[in-house]
Amino acid sequence: MSQPVAEVIVLGAGIAGLTAARLLHEAGHRVRVVSRELGDASRVPEPLLNPVRGKRGSVAPEAEEALEALWGFYPRFAPVRRGILRPVPRPEREAWRARLEGRSIPHRWLEEGLYLQSAGWLESTPLLHRLAEGLDIVWAGVERFEGNTLWLEDGRSLTGEVLVYAGGASGAHLAGLGGRFTPGSVLITREHFKQARSYGVYVAGHSLGGSYLPHRERYSPHQIQPQEVEWLLSGAEQLLGYRPEWRSSWSSVRYRLDGDYLKEIPGGYAITGFGSAAYFYAPLYARRLLARL
Ligand SMILES: Cc1cc2nc3c(=O)[nH]c(=O)nc-3n(C[C@H](O)[C@H](O)[C@H](O)COP(=O)(O)OP(=O)(O)OC[C@H]3O[C@@H](n4cnc5c(N)ncnc54)[C@H](O)[C@@H]3O)c2cc1C
């Protein structure tokens, strides 16, 4: 058996892996990240950080803790734009109010709908680059892992004292954790939306995103379909009153595990399966990982 090359090996340089690696590195752990590329699904251009979700206005579990953790973390690396407007139709507002009751999610009801001032959005790629700066990263594909040893596609093997799986949807077959895979797309718009809005679809920055496609049991790469473009544009028409011009698109696959996003696995931990709330939960779960090591 080879000697450990690092105390902690993190498989995956998406938002889950880099947030964890960065916190562990700052706490003095010897960390090595192994990844094929900088993020995969994490390259979603302008992710929302949204504590009140969907068209029903469900408050995300542990939303208060997640907000506190993310505001304490991301602004150290990249700007975070504050606020999301949820233009909730009037007949729905009572039910939304009831769901927010007793929770500490800062919000105001405006004429246009619910304004969440501690929610926000950011640009993913500059953040991923900043998080990666100064970390020990091996850019390589992983063929398989067993316990705390990884076998790379070029034949090398790496052993850490603890392995942290953060390979997201595209690496899920390596970890064998099951879960659901939901394809989706973002249209890149000509217009820049400074104020994030979300109801059915969302706009933020140059992004018009959302997803209605069914889950799959296995990962397969996704390319935007003509019916998705139509779905996003008609959603935008309801949200904004017009169809924004768009220039290009981005597509990927969300990976969702029900329950805990931090799991013990043989040889270490998996920090993954956040669905469409990875940017929302990554700092909270990275903190929890740190506390366990
Ligand atoms: C349309 C759409 C809209 C979305 N909107 C939002 C949003 O508004 N807010 C939000 O928080 N989230 C959103 N998401 C979800 C978010 O993009 C993902 O859930 C999240 O980025 C996953 O992060 P991750 O770090 O777990 O995985 P990934 O970013 O997929 O990272 C996995 C890493 O592991 C590496 N890897 C995988 N397999 C291997 C291998 N065999 N060898 C080596 N390396 C490997 C990859 O190269 C990559 O670096 C959206 C997703 C989609 C599709």
The ligand as a Gaussian input file, in Angstrom:
#p B3LYP/6-31G(d) Opt

LIG

0 1
 C      -29.955000      24.374000     -14.989000
 C      -29.321000      24.370000     -13.637000
 C      -29.516000      25.440000     -12.790000
 C      -28.942000      25.447000     -11.513000
 N      -29.148000      26.517000     -10.693000
 C      -28.581000      26.529000      -9.463000
 C      -28.773000      27.642000      -8.594000
 O      -29.455000      28.610000      -8.937000
 N      -28.195000      27.597000      -7.349000
 C      -27.429000      26.523000      -6.934000
 O      -26.922000      26.523000      -5.817000
 N      -27.246000      25.459000      -7.747000
 C      -27.800000      25.448000      -8.992000
 N      -27.624000      24.360000      -9.796000
 C      -26.960000      23.154000      -9.252000
 C      -25.498000      23.263000      -9.207000
 O      -24.996000      23.681000     -10.444000
 C      -24.898000      21.885000      -8.852000
 O      -25.711000      21.194000      -7.968000
 C      -23.599000      22.049000      -8.129000
 O      -22.784000      22.952000      -8.761000
 C      -22.900000      20.734000      -7.938000
 O      -21.653000      21.008000      -7.345000
 P      -20.654000      19.844000      -7.009000
 O      -19.419000      20.468000      -6.520000
 O      -21.335000      18.840000      -6.145000
 O      -20.420000      19.087000      -8.408000
 P      -19.695000      19.533000      -9.761000
 O      -19.650000      20.975000     -10.009000
 O      -20.299000      18.669000     -10.825000
 O      -18.197000      19.119000      -9.492000
 C      -17.741000      17.794000      -9.563000
 C      -16.252000      17.832000      -9.780000
 O      -15.784000      16.490000      -9.758000
 C      -14.947000      16.277000     -10.888000
 N      -15.064000      14.873000     -11.278000
 C      -16.190000      14.150000     -11.508000
 N      -15.860000      12.897000     -11.888000
 C      -14.516000      12.833000     -11.877000
 C      -13.582000      11.817000     -12.187000
 N      -13.946000      10.590000     -12.559000
 N      -12.272000      12.091000     -12.079000
 C      -11.852000      13.334000     -11.688000
 N      -12.681000      14.318000     -11.396000
 C      -14.001000      14.077000     -11.498000
 C      -15.461000      17.214000     -11.962000
 O      -14.451000      17.533000     -12.899000
 C      -15.861000      18.429000     -11.130000
 O      -14.781000      19.314000     -10.944000
 C      -28.160000      24.336000     -11.079000
 C      -27.956000      23.263000     -11.944000
 C      -28.522000      23.263000     -13.210000
 C      -28.275000      22.102000     -14.108000

